[in-house]
Amino acid sequence: MRTFLRGVFLLALCPGFFLPRAWAHGGHTHTVVPRTGVEEGSISGAATLRSPTPSVLGKNHGIAGFSFDYLRYRPIPPSDAHRLHHRGHDVHGKNHDETYSLVGGIGILNDLDLYVSAPIVSKSSIEVHDHELLGDKERAAGFGDMRAVLKYRFLKRFVEAAVLAGMKFPTGRTKAKRRSGDKFAAENQPGSGSWDGQFGIAAARRVYRRLSAVTSFEYSLNGEGAEDHKLGDVFRYNLGTSVLLRESGIYPNLSMIAELNHEWALKDHSREAARVMDSGGTSIFVSPGVILDLTGQWSFFWGMSLPVYQNLGGKHEETRFSMTAGTTFAF
């Protein structure tokens, strides 16, 4: 008989392994999947919202969930962006992105899980290319790129550790058009049009009673997508800690989470340039959040990421903040 420990442990599926999360680098996504409960005997109990954990579901146990992700950029003023565009810079007037995702997971074996996600994506921008429509608000919306991730826990003595491998499929819309009748740039489309590989490793340990720590490394190997555009590969390193207000197994319960997320992205490639100079760079985010476990099955989560350092390549929009919220059910 399964005993539920605490509720929502965010498992990773890209870099941004599952709930699609775009950072500052031209649409790179980071996804994780919260879940309720791990099998009895877990030694880490780590909970995170923006990075992978090594915890697994256990054979024949599953989760289903919904998440909403919001990413707000620091837009370049339309007149400035228009001048940069005519000077050959790769600017696209990004304003904010919204992603609504359905996520599911199943324990195939005691130490092997499979996760899938299906998103609806809306990307809002400001017209910066067409002089007559300069400053107008634009939006490209549609089905996004689906993802599948396998997680295998290979260590559960002293520390808990797991490896992850996933694939992003080109299922998203890539031909949305602006009011002018021209297609949105590849970076502003709901889908990427590319097949991308995702790999990672995560380790965690309960440090003291209700206090846990987790660390992870992730790498996204991006392929060529719509309009011959290839997003630069992305490396991420994450550190996180979580504290339970009450002992595990007592409900309702609350986890308080703090993470440090580092991202380094290579330059994009396009049909016009072997290396898109206005892309890539390094960002560091601080990500606080909470997970509310109402019962052993139902959990709700909320988190926010705030940039503390952004050194981006060339001229393109920085991230102002991002937010995630949702719910999961374990069965």
Backbone bond lengths (Angstrom), bond angles and torsions (degrees), N, CA, C in turn:
res aa  C-N    CA-C-N  psi(-1)  N-CA   C-N-CA  omega(-1)  CA-C   N-CA-C  phi
1 M - - - 1.467 - - 1.510 109.55 -
2 R 1.300 115.00 132.38 1.439 119.21 -175.30 1.509 112.04 -80.33
3 T 1.327 116.45 135.56 1.461 121.83 175.00 1.515 108.59 -108.47
4 F 1.329 117.82 121.50 1.456 120.34 178.93 1.519 109.14 -80.01
5 L 1.326 115.45 128.43 1.458 120.12 170.74 1.518 106.20 -88.21
6 R 1.264 120.23 -141.53 1.430 117.12 -174.90 1.508 113.97 -79.07
7 G 1.246 112.78 162.72 1.428 119.30 -172.69 1.478 114.68 -81.90
8 V 1.084 133.64 -175.73 1.399 146.23 -158.07 1.511 116.31 -3.25
9 F 1.333 116.94 107.86 1.450 121.33 168.96 1.519 106.10 -112.04
10 L 1.315 118.40 120.14 1.448 119.79 -174.42 1.512 109.56 -80.15
11 L 1.305 113.90 120.36 1.446 120.28 178.78 1.517 108.39 -98.65
12 A 1.293 117.55 150.66 1.427 118.43 -175.99 1.482 113.87 -97.05
13 L 1.293 112.75 144.24 1.452 117.13 172.86 1.501 106.66 -135.80
14 C 1.092 167.27 7.14 1.419 160.40 109.15 1.080 140.53 -93.07
15 P 2.024 138.69 -98.44 1.164 146.31 118.67 1.217 83.38 -142.12
16 G 1.307 61.92 58.92 0.472 102.48 150.80 0.886 108.54 112.02
17 F 2.304 99.25 90.73 1.409 107.10 -159.92 1.523 108.33 -87.10
18 F 1.288 149.64 -20.67 1.465 128.33 177.55 1.514 117.98 -133.52
19 L 1.281 127.24 -85.93 1.453 120.78 -176.02 1.502 107.54 -48.89
20 P 1.321 118.62 115.19 1.425 117.76 -167.08 1.489 111.18 -60.45
21 R 1.248 114.72 124.54 1.433 118.20 179.77 1.505 109.58 -128.98
22 A 1.339 118.79 119.76 1.453 121.09 179.03 1.509 108.81 -94.71
23 W 1.312 116.17 131.31 1.462 120.64 174.51 1.521 108.10 -91.69
24 A 1.305 115.83 -155.12 1.456 119.51 -172.20 1.511 113.54 -81.29
25 H 1.304 118.82 -9.09 1.456 119.26 -168.20 1.517 112.27 -99.15
26 G 1.304 115.86 71.37 1.452 120.75 169.50 1.498 115.62 57.81
27 G 1.318 117.80 42.01 1.453 118.84 171.87 1.508 115.74 94.04
28 H 1.321 118.34 7.20 1.456 119.15 175.21 1.522 108.60 -62.38
29 T 1.307 116.52 139.41 1.459 118.83 -174.91 1.509 111.75 -116.16
30 H 1.310 113.42 144.94 1.449 119.78 176.70 1.515 108.06 -126.41
31 T 1.337 117.02 126.62 1.435 118.38 -175.66 1.501 114.03 -129.57
32 V 1.320 114.32 136.06 1.450 119.81 174.00 1.512 108.65 -134.98
33 V 1.313 116.38 160.67 1.455 119.62 -177.73 1.505 110.85 -126.40
34 P 1.317 117.67 116.92 1.437 119.87 177.03 1.507 110.00 -73.28
35 R 1.286 118.59 150.64 1.448 120.18 175.44 1.512 110.27 -147.99
36 T 1.293 115.25 160.17 1.449 121.38 179.91 1.514 109.97 -102.96
37 G 1.325 115.56 125.76 1.452 119.66 170.99 1.501 115.65 81.75
38 V 1.326 116.89 139.23 1.458 122.95 169.31 1.520 107.07 -127.81
39 E 1.318 114.87 165.35 1.458 117.69 -175.86 1.519 110.44 -66.48
40 E 1.297 115.36 155.26 1.463 120.68 -178.98 1.518 109.26 -61.81
41 G 1.342 116.39 135.71 1.448 120.75 178.23 1.516 113.37 104.21
42 S 1.319 119.17 0.48 1.455 120.88 176.41 1.518 109.54 -60.28
43 I 1.348 117.12 136.77 1.464 119.76 -176.61 1.515 112.48 -101.08
44 S 1.330 118.98 -3.47 1.461 119.12 -177.61 1.524 111.86 -105.67
45 G 1.330 118.07 -52.41 1.458 120.72 -177.63 1.511 112.88 62.57
46 A 1.336 118.10 21.32 1.457 121.41 -175.66 1.521 111.00 -76.09
47 A 1.322 116.20 137.21 1.458 122.04 176.81 1.511 109.11 -121.70
48 T 1.327 117.52 131.27 1.460 122.11 176.57 1.520 109.11 -138.45
49 L 1.334 115.92 165.10 1.458 120.93 180.00 1.519 112.97 -119.28
50 R 1.310 119.05 -18.19 1.459 122.28 -175.80 1.514 113.63 -125.96
51 S 1.316 118.51 8.71 1.457 120.38 -176.25 1.524 109.91 -152.19
52 P 1.335 117.50 162.18 1.465 121.50 -177.37 1.524 112.91 -71.22
53 T 1.312 117.26 152.85 1.462 123.51 166.70 1.525 107.97 -122.86
54 P 1.324 118.29 159.61 1.468 120.40 -178.73 1.526 114.31 -85.32
55 S 1.325 119.55 -5.83 1.451 121.72 -177.18 1.530 111.04 -63.34
56 V 1.317 116.54 147.27 1.458 121.99 -179.83 1.525 110.11 -122.32
57 L 1.323 115.47 166.96 1.456 121.34 -176.39 1.524 113.42 -79.82
58 G 1.322 116.41 -33.63 1.464 120.90 -172.34 1.524 110.10 95.10
59 K 1.310 116.28 148.59 1.465 122.19 -174.72 1.531 111.80 -55.93
60 N 1.332 115.35 131.46 1.470 124.64 177.29 1.527 113.98 67.09
61 H 1.316 118.05 11.77 1.457 121.58 174.13 1.530 108.11 -103.14
62 G 1.314 117.04 149.36 1.454 119.15 -175.07 1.513 113.13 -144.40
63 I 1.331 114.96 173.59 1.456 122.81 174.17 1.526 109.18 -137.90
64 A 1.318 115.61 154.91 1.462 122.90 169.68 1.512 106.39 -138.78
65 G 1.328 116.69 142.08 1.450 118.35 -176.13 1.515 113.29 -157.03
66 F 1.315 114.15 168.66 1.463 123.49 176.29 1.522 108.27 -133.46
67 S 1.332 116.40 140.38 1.458 119.33 177.93 1.523 110.85 -139.38
68 F 1.303 114.66 151.84 1.466 123.01 173.54 1.517 107.95 -122.07
69 D 1.336 116.42 126.63 1.466 121.46 177.80 1.522 110.01 -120.48
70 Y 1.313 115.27 135.94 1.466 121.81 -179.04 1.520 108.37 -128.43
71 L 1.319 116.52 127.97 1.462 122.72 178.74 1.517 109.21 -123.24
72 R 1.330 116.91 120.52 1.460 122.38 -179.23 1.520 109.60 -108.09
73 Y 1.335 116.13 126.00 1.458 121.45 178.02 1.523 110.43 -92.44
74 R 1.310 114.93 165.69 1.460 121.97 170.19 1.535 106.36 -99.83
75 P 1.341 117.12 91.67 1.465 119.44 -170.15 1.527 113.12 -67.89
76 I 1.312 114.40 148.08 1.461 121.17 172.32 1.529 107.45 -80.19
77 P 1.335 119.80 133.23 1.474 120.72 178.32 1.521 111.27 -50.57
78 P 1.363 117.37 136.90 1.475 120.87 -174.06 1.529 114.39 -51.65
79 S 1.336 117.51 -42.98 1.471 119.41 -178.42 1.522 110.84 -65.14
80 D 1.336 116.93 -40.51 1.471 120.33 177.87 1.521 110.79 -66.89
81 A 1.350 116.23 -42.94 1.461 120.16 179.65 1.528 110.91 -63.99
82 H 1.351 117.00 -36.98 1.460 121.22 179.31 1.531 110.34 -62.95
83 R 1.332 116.38 -43.35 1.477 119.89 178.44 1.527 110.63 -65.26
84 L 1.326 116.43 -40.58 1.465 119.07 178.58 1.525 110.91 -63.49
85 H 1.342 116.30 -39.21 1.464 120.66 178.40 1.528 110.90 -59.60
86 H 1.318 116.95 -44.45 1.469 120.00 -179.83 1.520 112.83 -71.62
87 R 1.312 116.75 -16.32 1.465 120.23 175.56 1.527 111.48 -90.65
88 G 1.341 116.23 4.64 1.459 120.40 175.52 1.510 115.55 94.99
89 H 1.339 118.00 8.39 1.464 120.53 178.67 1.528 110.50 -80.93
90 D 1.324 116.06 150.23 1.465 122.52 -176.55 1.534 109.45 -93.80
91 V 1.348 116.75 75.42 1.463 121.79 179.75 1.527 109.01 -112.34
92 H 1.342 116.76 147.61 1.470 120.42 -172.63 1.519 113.98 -135.45
93 G 1.326 118.60 11.02 1.459 121.08 173.77 1.516 114.56 64.97
94 K 1.315 118.50 33.31 1.470 120.72 -177.93 1.526 110.92 -62.69
95 N 1.348 115.79 137.26 1.454 121.65 178.90 1.526 111.62 -116.94
96 H 1.343 117.08 -60.96 1.462 119.45 175.27 1.528 110.22 -158.39
97 D 1.338 115.47 155.98 1.461 123.56 177.64 1.519 109.30 -120.06
98 E 1.340 116.10 143.05 1.466 122.02 173.94 1.529 108.34 -127.33
99 T 1.322 116.20 135.21 1.464 121.21 -179.90 1.519 109.56 -132.65
100 Y 1.330 116.08 127.15 1.463 123.13 178.49 1.528 106.60 -114.97
101 S 1.326 116.88 118.35 1.463 120.01 -170.98 1.528 112.43 -125.70
102 L 1.338 114.97 139.17 1.452 122.60 166.61 1.523 107.63 -101.17
103 V 1.331 116.06 132.75 1.459 120.73 -174.45 1.521 109.45 -131.10
104 G 1.324 116.73 140.44 1.453 121.20 176.31 1.508 110.89 -139.82
105 G 1.330 116.19 151.89 1.454 120.85 178.30 1.513 111.09 -147.74
106 I 1.337 115.77 152.17 1.462 120.47 -179.93 1.524 108.87 -143.50
107 G 1.328 116.22 139.94 1.455 120.74 174.92 1.516 110.01 -83.51
108 I 1.331 116.92 108.35 1.464 121.76 -179.25 1.523 110.56 -74.91
109 L 1.340 115.52 -44.74 1.458 123.17 175.16 1.525 107.84 -130.13
110 N 1.306 116.71 178.05 1.455 119.31 179.98 1.523 112.71 -58.75
111 D 1.335 116.59 -32.91 1.461 120.71 -177.30 1.522 113.14 -120.55
112 L 1.325 118.19 16.88 1.459 121.57 -177.83 1.527 110.45 -132.89
113 D 1.332 115.92 123.00 1.468 122.48 179.77 1.524 110.80 -118.99
114 L 1.336 115.13 153.86 1.462 122.69 172.37 1.523 108.17 -125.43
115 Y 1.354 116.05 134.00 1.460 121.75 179.58 1.530 109.49 -128.06
116 V 1.315 115.39 146.52 1.465 120.92 174.97 1.529 108.23 -136.20
117 S 1.338 116.30 151.57 1.459 121.16 176.93 1.516 109.79 -140.28
118 A 1.335 115.49 147.61 1.466 122.42 179.24 1.532 108.20 -134.62
119 P 1.340 118.79 112.70 1.463 120.83 -175.66 1.533 114.24 -107.22
120 I 1.319 114.69 152.97 1.459 123.40 163.03 1.523 106.07 -108.30
121 V 1.331 117.30 128.79 1.458 121.65 -172.32 1.524 110.83 -120.70
122 S 1.342 116.23 137.49 1.457 122.74 174.54 1.523 108.18 -129.17
123 K 1.339 116.59 122.45 1.462 121.31 -179.54 1.530 109.10 -118.36
124 S 1.322 115.41 118.35 1.462 121.66 -179.58 1.519 109.67 -100.77
125 S 1.317 115.56 140.14 1.457 120.91 -178.94 1.526 109.80 -145.55
126 I 1.317 115.50 174.14 1.459 123.44 177.48 1.519 108.05 -116.81
127 E 1.322 117.15 131.95 1.465 120.96 -178.72 1.532 110.06 -62.77
128 V 1.332 115.85 122.69 1.466 120.98 179.46 1.527 112.13 -126.77
129 H 1.342 118.11 -3.39 1.454 121.35 -176.84 1.529 111.79 -95.44
130 D 1.338 117.30 -52.04 1.459 123.21 -176.01 1.533 109.56 -82.74
131 H 1.350 116.32 120.68 1.470 120.33 -175.26 1.528 111.47 -63.25
132 E 1.346 117.83 -38.35 1.464 120.69 -177.02 1.527 112.23 -69.92
133 L 1.337 118.11 -27.38 1.466 122.09 -179.37 1.522 111.92 -105.39
134 L 1.325 117.37 13.76 1.458 122.37 -174.29 1.530 111.53 -54.46
135 G 1.331 115.48 126.68 1.457 120.74 177.94 1.518 114.55 92.29
136 D 1.358 118.74 -10.97 1.462 121.08 179.16 1.531 110.43 -67.00
137 K 1.325 115.15 145.95 1.462 120.04 177.71 1.528 110.11 -81.50
138 E 1.326 116.38 136.32 1.455 123.01 -179.71 1.530 108.99 -127.19
139 R 1.334 115.75 156.25 1.463 119.20 178.37 1.520 110.27 -147.69
140 A 1.326 115.69 132.58 1.466 122.34 174.12 1.520 107.58 -116.00
141 A 1.326 116.85 121.92 1.469 120.53 -176.14 1.523 110.01 -134.27
142 G 1.321 115.54 152.84 1.458 120.65 177.67 1.510 111.32 161.62
143 F 1.328 114.82 -174.17 1.459 120.70 179.18 1.519 109.59 -66.26
144 G 1.335 117.04 139.50 1.452 121.80 -179.81 1.514 112.86 -98.88
145 D 1.307 115.58 -170.40 1.466 121.81 -178.34 1.528 110.44 -82.20
146 M 1.326 116.48 126.26 1.462 121.25 177.02 1.531 109.90 -77.39
147 R 1.335 114.60 157.60 1.458 120.80 -179.00 1.529 110.11 -135.44
148 A 1.316 115.66 151.08 1.466 122.28 171.69 1.523 107.54 -137.09
149 V 1.337 116.44 136.80 1.463 121.19 -176.83 1.518 110.03 -138.42
150 L 1.307 115.99 136.56 1.458 123.38 171.21 1.528 109.26 -104.08
151 K 1.326 115.82 137.63 1.466 120.95 176.20 1.523 108.53 -125.84
152 Y 1.332 115.44 128.05 1.459 120.65 179.15 1.521 109.44 -122.45
153 R 1.320 115.82 119.64 1.473 120.72 176.98 1.519 108.42 -87.18
154 F 1.336 116.00 117.39 1.457 120.67 -175.74 1.520 112.92 -106.64
155 L 1.339 117.29 -6.79 1.457 119.73 -178.29 1.522 109.21 -144.89
156 K 1.336 116.51 133.68 1.463 120.58 177.49 1.526 111.30 -148.02
157 R 1.336 115.31 36.44 1.456 121.85 173.63 1.515 108.70 -125.65
158 F 1.301 116.31 124.78 1.463 125.34 -176.17 1.527 110.71 71.21
159 V 1.334 116.56 -57.61 1.465 120.15 171.41 1.522 108.55 -122.49
160 E 1.320 115.64 158.67 1.457 121.75 175.25 1.524 107.47 -105.88
161 A 1.338 118.12 130.79 1.459 121.27 -176.75 1.523 110.31 -140.80
162 A 1.322 115.33 147.25 1.469 121.03 -178.51 1.514 110.01 -148.20
163 V 1.330 115.53 153.33 1.455 122.06 172.38 1.523 108.31 -110.39
164 L 1.335 116.01 151.54 1.451 121.76 -178.81 1.514 109.78 -131.61
165 A 1.326 116.17 142.61 1.462 122.00 176.00 1.518 107.77 -143.24
166 G 1.331 115.89 131.10 1.457 118.79 -176.55 1.510 112.87 -145.31
167 M 1.321 113.90 174.11 1.455 121.65 179.71 1.526 109.18 -139.76
168 K 1.324 115.98 136.13 1.459 121.86 171.22 1.520 107.96 -103.34
169 F 1.340 115.38 130.86 1.457 121.09 -174.61 1.529 110.74 -103.02
170 P 1.331 118.48 145.99 1.475 121.75 -177.47 1.528 112.32 -80.36
171 T 1.324 116.36 62.01 1.472 121.49 -178.36 1.521 112.48 -93.48
172 G 1.327 117.89 -9.18 1.457 121.29 -173.17 1.523 114.18 -81.44
173 R 1.322 115.31 160.40 1.461 122.80 177.86 1.526 110.02 -68.05
174 T 1.324 116.93 134.07 1.468 121.16 -177.67 1.529 113.09 -130.48
175 K 1.346 117.35 9.56 1.469 119.40 -176.47 1.523 112.74 -125.96
176 A 1.332 117.31 26.77 1.465 120.53 176.70 1.533 109.71 -65.14
177 K 1.349 116.15 144.29 1.467 120.63 -175.59 1.518 111.79 -116.76
178 R 1.332 113.95 150.82 1.453 121.24 175.50 1.525 109.26 -81.10
179 R 1.339 116.83 173.00 1.460 121.19 179.93 1.529 111.95 -61.73
180 S 1.310 115.74 -28.06 1.461 120.10 179.30 1.525 112.28 -70.80
181 G 1.338 117.09 -11.81 1.462 121.37 -177.80 1.509 113.57 97.27
182 D 1.332 117.52 -11.68 1.467 121.59 177.00 1.527 110.33 -82.03
183 K 1.302 115.83 151.55 1.459 119.53 176.92 1.527 110.40 -70.00
184 F 1.346 114.89 146.53 1.455 119.02 171.19 1.523 109.27 -62.06
185 A 1.323 115.69 152.76 1.463 120.27 173.53 1.525 109.25 -61.15
186 A 1.317 116.38 156.10 1.464 120.78 -177.11 1.525 111.97 -55.44
187 E 1.350 117.39 -36.67 1.463 120.48 -178.51 1.526 112.53 -68.16
188 N 1.330 117.81 -20.43 1.463 122.06 -177.46 1.528 112.99 -100.71
189 Q 1.323 118.22 3.83 1.459 121.75 179.12 1.530 110.55 -83.49
190 P 1.334 118.87 151.79 1.472 121.10 177.00 1.529 113.47 -62.06
191 G 1.330 117.33 -32.57 1.453 122.14 178.43 1.511 111.13 -114.55
192 S 1.323 116.48 162.37 1.464 121.00 -178.61 1.522 112.61 -96.24
193 G 1.344 117.31 -27.56 1.457 120.45 -175.18 1.517 113.77 77.83
194 S 1.330 117.32 8.57 1.471 119.98 -175.58 1.522 111.81 -118.58
195 W 1.327 114.54 154.43 1.464 122.46 169.86 1.520 106.94 -93.82
196 D 1.332 117.29 120.87 1.458 121.05 -176.37 1.520 110.61 -123.04
197 G 1.321 116.45 137.16 1.455 121.73 174.85 1.521 110.81 -96.05
198 Q 1.321 116.17 147.64 1.461 121.55 -177.09 1.518 109.18 -137.04
199 F 1.344 115.98 131.50 1.456 120.76 -175.36 1.521 109.19 -137.83
200 G 1.333 116.47 150.04 1.453 118.44 179.70 1.507 112.96 -167.93
201 I 1.329 115.01 169.14 1.453 123.00 175.10 1.520 107.58 -142.67
202 A 1.316 116.91 140.48 1.459 121.69 -178.34 1.515 109.89 -136.60
203 A 1.336 116.18 145.37 1.461 121.83 177.77 1.522 108.98 -139.68
204 A 1.338 116.23 146.42 1.466 120.27 -177.96 1.513 110.06 -152.28
205 R 1.341 114.31 160.15 1.456 120.71 179.60 1.523 109.38 -156.32
206 R 1.337 116.52 137.62 1.459 119.71 171.12 1.519 107.32 -73.36
207 V 1.329 116.47 118.39 1.463 121.39 -175.07 1.527 111.05 -81.40
208 Y 1.327 116.01 -46.31 1.456 119.46 -179.25 1.521 109.08 -157.50
209 R 1.300 116.68 113.88 1.453 123.37 177.52 1.526 111.84 45.98
210 R 1.331 117.93 -99.21 1.478 120.74 -175.47 1.516 113.29 -94.90
211 L 1.330 118.27 6.74 1.467 122.95 -178.97 1.520 110.63 -104.81
212 S 1.347 116.83 126.30 1.469 122.12 -179.93 1.523 110.35 -127.43
213 A 1.330 115.73 155.14 1.465 121.93 177.64 1.522 108.83 -130.76
214 V 1.339 116.12 147.37 1.462 121.27 -178.26 1.527 109.66 -144.22
215 T 1.313 116.23 146.87 1.463 121.54 174.86 1.520 108.78 -139.39
216 S 1.327 117.22 153.16 1.466 120.22 -179.14 1.514 111.19 -156.10
217 F 1.331 115.23 153.03 1.458 124.21 172.21 1.528 107.25 -121.52
218 E 1.330 116.55 139.35 1.463 121.19 179.75 1.523 110.18 -138.55
219 Y 1.332 115.22 148.63 1.467 120.21 177.37 1.521 109.03 -139.94
220 S 1.333 116.53 131.79 1.460 122.74 176.32 1.524 109.03 -110.63
221 L 1.322 115.81 122.10 1.459 122.90 178.40 1.523 106.78 -103.66
222 N 1.330 116.86 101.81 1.461 121.84 -171.54 1.523 112.14 -93.66
223 G 1.329 115.05 138.43 1.462 121.11 178.03 1.517 112.02 -96.33
224 E 1.333 115.48 177.11 1.460 120.61 178.57 1.519 109.79 -77.41
225 G 1.340 115.98 135.50 1.452 120.15 -175.03 1.508 113.51 -122.94
226 A 1.323 115.36 -146.11 1.463 121.70 -176.48 1.524 111.28 -59.58
227 E 1.335 115.45 145.19 1.466 123.29 178.86 1.527 111.77 57.18
228 D 1.336 116.11 29.71 1.468 122.74 179.05 1.522 112.13 58.31
229 H 1.329 116.35 28.15 1.464 120.43 -179.10 1.521 109.76 -98.60
230 K 1.319 116.60 133.87 1.467 122.65 178.45 1.516 108.95 -121.91
231 L 1.335 115.98 117.32 1.458 119.69 173.57 1.524 109.82 -67.33
232 G 1.326 116.10 144.26 1.451 119.93 178.06 1.516 112.33 -65.94
233 D 1.331 116.28 146.44 1.460 120.05 176.15 1.532 109.45 -60.10
234 V 1.335 116.08 153.57 1.462 120.89 -174.62 1.522 110.45 -130.48
235 F 1.326 115.64 134.09 1.466 122.79 173.78 1.522 108.47 -113.56
236 R 1.332 116.63 135.14 1.459 120.84 179.01 1.524 110.75 -131.89
237 Y 1.330 113.89 142.44 1.465 121.47 173.62 1.522 107.84 -127.93
238 N 1.335 116.77 132.33 1.461 121.25 -175.53 1.515 111.23 -129.29
239 L 1.331 115.17 142.65 1.456 123.14 171.41 1.518 107.90 -126.85
240 G 1.316 117.92 136.60 1.452 119.14 -179.55 1.509 112.71 -149.14
241 T 1.318 115.17 159.53 1.454 121.46 175.40 1.521 109.02 -144.46
242 S 1.326 116.67 151.09 1.459 120.66 179.22 1.525 109.54 -141.28
243 V 1.330 115.22 147.55 1.457 121.85 179.98 1.521 108.83 -129.24
244 L 1.327 116.84 127.85 1.461 122.30 174.43 1.530 109.93 -87.92
245 L 1.324 116.65 135.10 1.452 119.55 178.35 1.525 112.14 -73.13
246 R 1.359 116.77 -30.70 1.459 121.34 -179.95 1.531 108.58 -127.35
247 E 1.302 116.75 168.56 1.457 120.41 179.65 1.529 110.39 -64.37
248 S 1.323 116.23 151.59 1.460 121.52 177.85 1.518 110.56 -58.65
249 G 1.341 116.41 140.41 1.447 121.06 178.17 1.511 114.00 91.71
250 I 1.347 118.09 -4.84 1.464 122.62 177.01 1.526 108.08 -103.15
251 Y 1.325 116.09 128.24 1.461 120.73 -175.65 1.521 110.75 -127.49
252 P 1.348 116.63 147.87 1.454 127.38 -3.96 1.527 111.38 -69.78
253 N 1.329 115.31 159.91 1.461 121.90 -178.21 1.522 109.52 -142.09
254 L 1.318 115.64 162.03 1.464 120.27 -177.05 1.518 109.75 -137.27
255 S 1.332 116.17 130.58 1.466 122.50 173.09 1.527 109.01 -106.33
256 M 1.317 115.85 131.52 1.470 121.50 173.76 1.524 107.79 -105.19
257 I 1.334 115.90 129.84 1.464 121.88 -169.74 1.519 110.58 -123.42
258 A 1.327 115.97 142.91 1.466 121.88 172.54 1.529 107.49 -138.52
259 E 1.332 115.58 132.06 1.466 120.53 -179.28 1.526 110.90 -132.87
260 L 1.323 114.70 154.49 1.458 123.19 170.57 1.520 106.27 -121.60
261 N 1.329 116.92 117.68 1.475 122.03 -174.78 1.516 109.82 -116.91
262 H 1.322 116.20 122.12 1.466 122.33 178.83 1.521 109.29 -111.15
263 E 1.323 117.07 133.78 1.462 121.65 179.22 1.522 110.87 -132.34
264 W 1.328 115.25 133.12 1.460 121.68 175.93 1.524 108.19 -127.18
265 A 1.329 116.64 119.84 1.462 121.75 -176.06 1.522 110.73 -116.38
266 L 1.334 115.80 136.82 1.455 121.24 174.28 1.529 110.28 -77.60
267 K 1.318 116.34 170.13 1.459 121.59 179.77 1.531 111.13 -68.10
268 D 1.341 115.47 146.32 1.458 121.06 172.06 1.523 109.95 -72.59
269 H 1.342 115.21 165.57 1.465 122.03 172.89 1.528 108.10 -127.41
270 S 1.323 117.37 143.37 1.463 121.06 -179.38 1.518 109.44 -140.20
271 R 1.348 115.65 174.04 1.467 119.60 179.31 1.530 111.20 -68.83
272 E 1.346 116.48 -22.40 1.470 119.70 179.78 1.523 112.55 -88.47
273 A 1.346 117.26 -25.71 1.462 119.40 -174.51 1.521 110.49 -144.50
274 A 1.343 114.97 136.24 1.456 119.58 176.73 1.522 110.02 -63.35
275 R 1.336 116.50 -33.19 1.465 122.40 175.53 1.514 108.24 -135.22
276 V 1.327 116.59 120.29 1.463 120.72 177.12 1.519 107.15 -80.61
277 M 1.342 116.65 111.45 1.457 120.12 -173.46 1.524 111.98 -68.32
278 D 1.349 117.60 -27.99 1.464 120.78 179.97 1.529 110.03 -90.23
279 S 1.310 116.14 60.66 1.469 121.96 -178.80 1.516 108.55 -162.35
280 G 1.330 115.42 170.24 1.450 120.78 177.73 1.524 112.77 74.99
281 G 1.323 115.75 -169.55 1.453 121.29 178.69 1.512 112.71 119.31
282 T 1.330 114.84 -173.56 1.454 122.34 -175.93 1.526 110.55 -123.00
283 S 1.327 116.09 137.14 1.466 121.70 177.32 1.523 109.56 -138.47
284 I 1.332 115.56 147.00 1.458 122.65 174.65 1.527 107.76 -128.71
285 F 1.333 116.36 131.83 1.458 122.45 -177.17 1.527 110.42 -123.76
286 V 1.319 116.62 143.78 1.454 123.48 167.37 1.519 107.32 -102.32
287 S 1.340 116.98 129.54 1.469 120.78 -171.54 1.531 111.18 -129.18
288 P 1.335 117.83 96.27 1.467 120.38 172.32 1.529 110.46 -85.70
289 G 1.329 116.57 157.23 1.458 119.61 178.60 1.516 111.66 -171.33
290 V 1.318 115.68 172.47 1.468 121.88 178.23 1.519 109.38 -138.72
291 I 1.325 116.05 151.46 1.460 123.45 173.69 1.524 107.85 -128.46
292 L 1.303 115.81 122.75 1.463 121.44 179.25 1.517 108.91 -105.11
293 D 1.320 116.28 116.37 1.464 122.06 176.38 1.525 108.52 -96.89
294 L 1.324 116.24 104.20 1.460 119.11 178.94 1.519 111.41 -72.94
295 T 1.338 115.58 -41.20 1.460 122.38 177.55 1.520 107.90 -139.40
296 G 1.310 116.28 -173.58 1.456 119.95 176.21 1.509 113.50 -71.05
297 Q 1.345 116.76 -10.09 1.459 120.48 179.53 1.529 114.04 -115.59
298 W 1.330 116.84 -40.30 1.467 119.68 -175.71 1.521 111.06 -93.49
299 S 1.326 115.80 130.49 1.463 121.74 175.85 1.524 110.05 -138.95
300 F 1.326 114.31 151.83 1.464 122.47 175.62 1.523 108.01 -127.71
301 F 1.342 116.12 146.65 1.457 118.83 -177.81 1.527 111.07 -139.25
302 W 1.329 114.60 154.07 1.468 122.35 176.20 1.513 107.92 -149.62
303 G 1.324 116.30 140.26 1.453 120.67 177.48 1.514 111.37 -156.66
304 M 1.330 115.62 160.89 1.458 121.94 179.97 1.520 109.01 -139.32
305 S 1.322 116.75 144.56 1.461 122.27 175.47 1.520 109.31 -117.44
306 L 1.338 114.91 129.70 1.459 121.38 -179.01 1.526 108.75 -121.24
307 P 1.332 117.75 129.80 1.467 119.84 -179.51 1.521 111.42 -73.76
308 V 1.327 115.93 134.25 1.458 120.77 173.94 1.527 110.67 -111.77
309 Y 1.337 116.29 -13.34 1.473 120.50 177.41 1.513 108.24 -156.88
310 Q 1.340 116.73 129.06 1.462 121.79 175.32 1.531 108.93 -140.20
311 N 1.317 114.82 116.81 1.461 121.45 176.27 1.523 106.60 -123.79
312 L 1.328 114.96 84.41 1.462 120.66 -172.47 1.523 110.99 -92.33
313 G 1.331 114.78 154.28 1.451 119.91 -179.39 1.516 111.67 -78.63
314 G 1.337 117.67 127.32 1.461 121.55 174.88 1.515 113.36 68.37
315 K 1.355 115.27 -146.70 1.462 122.50 -176.16 1.530 109.42 -111.32
316 H 1.310 117.39 99.34 1.459 119.96 171.24 1.521 109.87 -154.80
317 E 1.331 115.76 166.84 1.453 121.83 -167.93 1.531 112.52 -67.36
318 E 1.332 115.85 134.02 1.449 121.50 172.57 1.534 109.82 -83.67
319 T 1.328 115.75 163.22 1.460 121.20 174.63 1.523 109.81 -84.82
320 R 1.327 116.73 131.67 1.465 120.94 173.99 1.534 109.80 -86.30
321 F 1.331 117.15 -48.38 1.460 122.18 174.33 1.522 107.79 -169.30
322 S 1.328 116.67 166.12 1.462 121.38 170.92 1.514 108.20 -138.79
323 M 1.325 116.10 156.59 1.457 122.53 -175.98 1.519 109.47 -141.69
324 T 1.331 115.90 145.21 1.455 120.95 175.74 1.522 109.02 -135.13
325 A 1.333 116.54 145.80 1.464 122.16 178.28 1.520 107.85 -153.99
326 G 1.328 116.17 152.86 1.456 118.29 178.42 1.512 112.27 172.10
327 T 1.319 114.56 -167.83 1.456 121.63 -178.11 1.518 109.80 -144.62
328 T 1.335 116.47 153.49 1.465 121.60 176.91 1.535 109.58 -136.88
329 F 1.310 114.15 153.18 1.467 121.36 177.25 1.528 108.13 -131.92
330 A 1.312 116.47 129.03 1.462 121.93 179.32 1.520 110.21 -101.10
331 F 1.326 115.71 143.60 1.474 119.98 -179.32 1.518 110.34 -142.55
